[in-house]
């Protein structure tokens, strides 16, 4: 079955412009905060400012005492995105002569639950795990949990790739995990990237057919999702332009074109494949101008040099 995401909205979306302006990533803005809420936030901001100034003075003085360590931890828990305070925490840990993994992993886990896409939190966690690689296997479990919450969190995907190497995960195991995430939602560039990273640079026909079957399932579910198309193209590239494979894909995309007459991506890729086999593509140029009139000038009437290679 298809686990297709909702179609993305664009300038032609039937929602009113006011509705579009009032939403971010499909989530509507809530009502403005009350005066009491504003006052509470201001008070927290003032406290944060005072603690930040205290921590920065301590950093300049080279302090690493317990009180300063606690202040920096509170600042990080409140706002995990300030790299300066993570840097200072590492400086204090090194000055103390030892780095206990457990408290650092607990702190970063709390920070990442608050802000799952915090660059410096992921960086600090990796710094800790590299110093204690015996924790790497547990990190794979943490990544699996985070990617169930947001399967397209590329920060977590990148972190998983790095700790998987520390844990000694095999390429087959990495690909199996990526496939499991695509089974949940195939609209996932990061999962396709992880899948492609485990492929050899050249694929024989049997291996390529298996990968193309995976991509084709996604393409027939949601023909406008670009991530599946790029994986499809990458597999064909690795197969070295095998004529039998290309002819099979041409037939499949002709079928998809009939099923989805208003989708432009099947037509664009069909044009590329037909051109590589020397098949006339004049009808496809005309069809692209019809289904995508906003970009009609981009399609022209001839094929750019090297387009079919």
C-alpha positions, 0 to 999 in steps of 0.5 A: 500500500502507498504511504503517500504524504499529503501533496505539497501546496504551491501558488496554485493551491485553492486555499485563500492567500490569507490562509497560506500566509497564516500557516507554516509547513501546514500548521496554522498559527495559534492566537496571540499570547495573553498579556500574562504569557508575554510577561512570563516570557519576558521574565524568562528572557531576562533571567536567561540574559543574566545567566548568559552574561555570567557564563560568558564572563566565566568563560573569559576567566577560564573558570570550570567550577561546579557553580559555573558548570551548573549555570551552563547546563541550565542555559543549554537545557533552556536553549540547546542551539547556542554552540558557544555554551556547548563549546564551553562545556567541553572546555570545562569537561576537559579541564576537569580531566575526565568525560563521563558519558552518561550525564552528557548523553542524558543532557543531549537526549533532553535537549534533542527531545526539546529541539530534535534539529539542534546542530550543536546538540547532535555535535556534542553527542557525537563528541561524547560517543567518539570518546566512548564508542562502547555506547554506539550500539545504543545510539542506533536505538536512539536514532530509530526512536527519533526517526519514528517521530520525524523520519526526515530529520536529516540531522539524525540521519547524518548522526546515525551514519557516523555512529553506525560506523563506530558500532560496526554496522554492516552496509546490509544492516544500514540499507535494511534500516533505510528501507524500513523508513521508506516503508513508513514513508517513501517521501524521504531524501535522507532514507534514499541517500542512506540506501544509495550510499550502500550501493556499489558504483556499478550494478548488474541487471538483477540488482538494478531491477530490484532497486528500480522495483522499489523506486517504481512502487513509490513513483506509482503512489505519488508521481510528483515526489522528487526524492523517488525520481532521483533514486530511480535516476541514480540506479539507472546511472549505476546500471550503465545505461543497460538497454533492456532496463531502460526499455522496461522503464520506458514501458513503465513510465508510459503506463504511469503517464496514462494513469497520471496525465497531469503529472510532469515528472513522469514525462520529464524522465520519460523524455530523458529515457526516450532520448537516450534510446534515440526515440522521438520526443516531440510529443513529450515537449508539447505535453510538458508545456501543457501540464506545466505552462508556468515553465513552458519556456524551459522545455523548448523544442529540442534536447540540450546536449548530453541530456540523454547521457 
